[in-house]
Amino acid sequence: MISAKKLVSATAHTYFIHDSLSYIFLCKECVISPQFMLTMLGGIYQFERSMMLERNVIAKLKGKYKGKPVNIELNENIRALAQVGINKFQIAKQLNCSRTTVYKALSN
């Protein structure tokens, strides 16, 4: 069987045999195709990901997945400073928050 294939590299206990389509890893008693191994890992990943998304949907329906609560006092301060005429960058700097927070507060 090895004579029909090209022997790429060998160590004391490990042989890599190159076929025209794939590499085969031989380690004493085991024969594993890397393509098969990657296919199995991909399938496991997809299954785990779908289970995680399902759990997130269930948690959202139960009301347990709400996110960070809104700081009402900060939003009021941002709106008050914006009505005075201070620009958004200065508001963020003065209240020690991000510009994104300022934009979100003003959009509501």
Secondary structure, 3 states (H helix, E strand, C coil): CHHHCEEEEECCCEEEEECCCCEEEEECCEEECHHHHHHHHHHHHHHHHHHHHHHHHHHHHHCCCCCCCCCHHHHHHHHHHHHHCCCHHHHHHHHCCCHHHHHHHHHC
